[in-house]
Amino acid sequence: MRLDGRRKSTNVDDRRGRSSRRGGLLAGGGIAAVLIAALFTWISGGNPLDVLSGAVSDPSTVSQSEPYTPSAEEEALADFSKQIFAGTEDVWTKLFAEQGLTYEPPTLVLYTGATTSGCGNADASIGPFYCSADETVYIDLSFFSDMRRNIGADGDFAYAYVIAHEVGHHVQHLLGQLAESHSRMQRSSQTDSNRESVRLELQADYYAGVWAYHDNLMFNSLEPGDIDEAINAAQKIGDDYLQKRARGYTVPDSFNHGTSAQRSRWLRKGLTNGTIAGGDTFSPQYSSL
């Protein structure tokens, strides 16, 4: 991606080096050890409470602050994330204004290890997520490094897709789609709730594509190979791909983010279409997604 000279978002709460967690152990473990499990729950901003529930065994709060010096790689990823976040602010402000709406940007929290959110406690093993309760995107930057090392999803545009997807959940929140979808989930069976979640996640993939379409128009940001990086990442985080890699088989009724084919298709559709209206993942028959 071409990002030279691009501004960095100021809607950032940099908590790196400040570990904040509830007493007791958070579920999971270090991201390197549980990346596949983390990717099952990654991009769970559709319902972060589902991801964070059960992660806390003690309601008391413990905060730790120690001297912290980020590596050069991590600092570069932090700067990159702030630039991508700024790009989402610019694009969605413009698109909302065209609809007669006002875009209120989310906050980006960068953290290491563990943190607290309006949706509960989190550690790095759950991956990036969006919390609608505090309108914030949470990212431990080690996730990007582990995407490269563990599943072969690499490249700056692949990482940008991760951020843009989470911001896509914020767009859903502002448009009322998130609340409506959660309401339907609460009235549904587990299988139907999972299918509703797939629709929500695919729409966030589509919105990530819409962002990239307009970011490129505004800043000429895309370079040869960028789209391939993002499509590869979408395929590597499909429910079917991850389940087969982790278990050796798939359980389609348990899918809650979409298959590799679905995720890459809706991301590509957003990249091609570029309109908010084109991202209706709720009207089509489930089998046609």
C-alpha positions in Angstrom: 0.0 0.0 0.0 1.1 3.6 -0.7 0.9 5.3 2.7 3.8 7.8 2.5 2.7 11.2 3.9 -0.7 9.9 5.1 -1.9 11.2 8.4 -2.3 9.1 11.5 -5.5 8.9 13.4 -5.6 10.7 16.8 -8.6 8.6 18.0 -6.1 6.1 19.5 -5.7 4.9 23.1 -2.2 3.3 23.2 -2.2 1.0 26.1 0.9 -1.0 25.1 2.9 -2.0 28.2 -0.1 -1.5 30.5 -1.6 -4.8 31.3 -5.1 -4.5 32.7 -7.1 -7.6 33.6 -9.5 -9.0 36.0 -8.2 -11.3 38.8 -7.8 -14.9 37.8 -6.8 -16.3 34.5 -8.3 -15.3 31.2 -9.3 -18.1 29.0 -6.9 -19.2 26.2 -3.3 -18.4 26.3 -0.5 -16.7 24.3 -1.6 -16.0 20.8 1.3 -18.0 19.3 0.0 -21.1 21.1 -3.7 -20.7 20.2 -3.7 -18.8 16.9 -6.1 -21.2 15.2 -8.6 -21.0 18.2 -8.1 -17.2 18.2 -9.0 -17.0 14.5 -12.2 -18.9 15.2 -13.2 -15.9 17.4 -11.4 -13.2 15.5 -13.6 -10.5 14.1 -16.1 -11.3 16.7 -17.2 -7.7 17.0 -20.6 -8.9 15.8 -21.1 -10.0 19.4 -18.0 -9.5 21.6 -19.8 -10.7 24.7 -19.9 -14.2 23.2 -16.2 -14.1 22.8 -15.4 -12.6 26.2 -17.9 -14.5 28.3 -16.3 -17.1 30.5 -12.9 -15.4 30.2 -13.0 -14.0 33.7 -12.9 -16.1 36.9 -12.6 -13.3 39.4 -14.5 -10.0 39.3 -11.7 -8.0 41.0 -9.6 -5.8 38.8 -5.8 -5.8 38.6 -3.8 -3.2 36.7 -0.1 -3.5 35.9 2.2 -1.0 34.4 5.8 -1.9 33.6 8.5 -0.2 31.5 7.8 -1.1 27.9 9.9 -0.6 24.8 8.2 -1.8 21.6 10.3 -3.4 18.9 10.9 -1.6 15.7 8.5 -4.0 13.9 5.8 -3.4 16.5 6.2 0.4 16.3 6.0 0.3 12.5 2.8 -1.8 12.8 1.4 0.8 15.3 2.1 3.7 12.9 0.6 1.6 10.0 -2.6 0.9 12.0 -3.0 4.5 12.9 -2.7 5.5 9.2 -5.2 2.8 8.1 -7.6 3.9 10.9 -7.3 7.5 9.7 -8.2 6.2 6.2 -11.3 4.6 7.5 -12.3 7.9 9.2 -11.9 9.8 5.9 -13.8 7.3 3.8 -16.7 6.6 6.1 -17.1 10.3 7.0 -17.5 11.0 3.2 -19.8 8.1 2.6 -22.1 8.9 5.6 -22.2 12.5 4.5 -23.4 11.4 1.1 -26.3 9.6 2.8 -27.1 12.7 4.9 -25.6 11.0 8.0 -22.8 11.9 10.4 -20.1 9.4 10.9 -18.8 9.2 14.5 -15.4 7.4 14.4 -14.6 4.7 16.8 -11.6 4.6 19.1 -8.6 2.4 18.4 -7.0 0.7 21.4 -3.6 -0.8 21.0 -2.7 -3.2 23.8 -0.2 -5.9 24.7 -1.2 -9.1 26.4 -4.6 -8.2 28.0 -6.9 -5.3 28.5 -10.4 -4.3 29.6 -13.2 -3.2 27.3 -16.8 -2.1 27.6 -17.7 -5.7 26.6 -15.5 -7.3 29.3 -11.9 -8.5 29.6 -9.8 -9.6 26.7 -6.4 -11.1 26.1 -4.4 -11.4 22.9 -5.7 -15.0 22.2 -9.1 -13.7 21.1 -7.6 -11.6 18.3 -8.8 -8.1 17.2 -12.4 -7.2 18.1 -15.0 -4.4 18.1 -17.0 -3.6 21.1 -20.2 -1.6 20.4 -20.6 -0.8 24.1 -17.7 1.6 24.1 -17.5 2.0 20.2 -13.9 0.8 20.2 -11.7 -1.5 18.1 -9.1 -3.5 20.1 -5.9 -4.9 18.6 -2.8 -6.5 20.1 -0.4 -5.9 17.3 1.2 -9.4 17.7 -1.8 -10.7 15.9 -0.4 -9.4 12.6 3.0 -11.1 13.1 1.2 -14.4 13.9 -1.0 -14.1 10.8 2.2 -14.2 8.8 4.0 -16.9 10.8 1.1 -19.3 11.4 -1.3 -19.2 8.6 0.6 -17.5 5.8 -1.7 -14.4 5.6 0.8 -11.6 5.1 1.1 -8.2 3.5 0.2 -4.7 4.5 -3.2 -4.8 2.7 -4.0 -8.1 4.5 -3.4 -6.3 7.8 -5.4 -3.3 6.6 -8.3 -5.7 5.8 -8.3 -6.9 9.5 -8.6 -3.3 10.7 -11.2 -2.3 8.1 -13.3 -5.3 9.0 -13.5 -4.3 12.6 -14.4 -0.8 11.6 -17.0 -2.4 9.4 -18.7 -3.6 12.6 -18.7 0.0 13.9 -20.4 1.0 10.6 -23.0 -1.7 11.3 -23.5 -0.3 14.8 -24.0 3.2 13.6 -26.5 2.1 10.9 -28.5 0.0 13.5 -27.6 -3.3 11.7 -25.6 -4.7 14.6 -28.4 -4.3 17.2 -31.0 -5.7 14.8 -28.9 -8.7 14.1 -28.2 -9.3 17.7 -31.9 -9.2 18.5 -32.6 -11.8 15.9 -29.8 -14.0 17.3 -31.4 -13.9 20.8 -34.6 -15.2 19.4 -33.1 -18.0 17.3 -31.8 -21.5 17.7 -28.0 -21.9 17.9 -27.8 -23.0 14.3 -29.9 -20.0 13.1 -27.9 -17.7 15.4 -24.7 -18.9 13.8 -26.1 -18.2 10.4 -27.1 -14.7 11.4 -23.6 -14.2 12.7 -22.2 -15.3 9.3 -24.4 -12.7 7.6 -23.1 -10.0 10.0 -19.4 -11.0 9.4 -19.8 -11.2 5.6 -21.3 -7.7 5.6 -18.3 -6.4 7.6 -16.0 -8.1 5.0 -18.0 -6.2 2.3 -17.6 -2.9 4.2 -13.9 -3.5 4.4 -13.9 -3.8 0.6 -16.0 -0.6 0.3 -13.4 1.2 2.4 -10.5 0.0 0.2 -12.4 1.0 -2.9 -12.8 4.6 -1.8 -9.4 4.8 0.0 -7.9 4.0 -3.3 -10.0 6.6 -5.1 -9.0 9.2 -2.5 -5.3 8.4 -2.0 -4.3 6.0 -4.9 -3.3 3.7 -2.1 -3.5 0.2 -3.7 -0.4 -1.3 -5.4 -0.2 -4.5 -7.5 -0.7 -7.5 -5.4 -2.5 -5.8 -2.6 -5.9 -7.2 -3.4 -4.4 -10.7 -3.7 -3.0 -10.3 -0.2 -6.5 -9.4 1.3 -8.3 -12.2 -0.6 -5.7 -14.7 0.6 -6.2 -13.5 4.2 -10.0 -13.8 3.8 -9.6 -17.4 2.5 -7.2 -18.3 5.3 -9.7 -17.2 8.0 -12.8 -18.9 6.6 -14.5 -21.2 9.1 -14.1 -24.2 6.9 -10.4 -23.6 6.4 -9.7 -23.1 10.1 -11.9 -26.0 11.2 -10.3 -28.4 8.8 -6.8 -27.3 9.8 -7.6 -27.5 13.5 -9.8 -30.6 13.5 -9.3 -32.3 10.2 -13.1 -31.9 9.4 -15.7 -29.2 9.3 -19.1 -28.7 11.1 -21.0 -26.3 8.9 -23.8 -25.7 11.4 -21.1 -24.2 13.7 -19.8 -21.7 11.2 -20.3 -18.2 12.5 -18.0 -16.1 10.3 -18.4 -17.6 6.8 -16.5 -20.0 4.6 -13.3 -19.1 2.7 -15.3 -18.7 -0.5 -18.0 -16.6 1.1 -15.5 -14.2 2.9 -13.4 -13.7 -0.2 -16.4 -13.2 -2.4 -18.0 -10.5 -0.2 -14.7 -8.7 0.3 -14.1 -8.7 -3.4 -17.7 -7.6 -4.0 -17.1 -4.5 -1.8 -13.8 -3.8 -3.5 -15.7 -3.9 -6.9 -19.0 -2.3 -5.9 -18.0 0.4 -3.5 -21.5 1.2 -2.3 -23.1 0.8 1.2 -26.3 -0.4 -0.4 -24.6 -3.3 -2.2 -23.7 -5.0 1.1 -27.1 -6.6 2.0 -26.1 -10.0 3.3 -29.4 -10.4 5.2 -32.0 -10.7 2.3 -30.5 -13.5 0.2 -31.1 -17.1 0.9 -28.4 -18.4 3.2 -27.3 -21.0 0.6 -26.6 -18.2 -1.9 -24.3 -16.2 0.2 
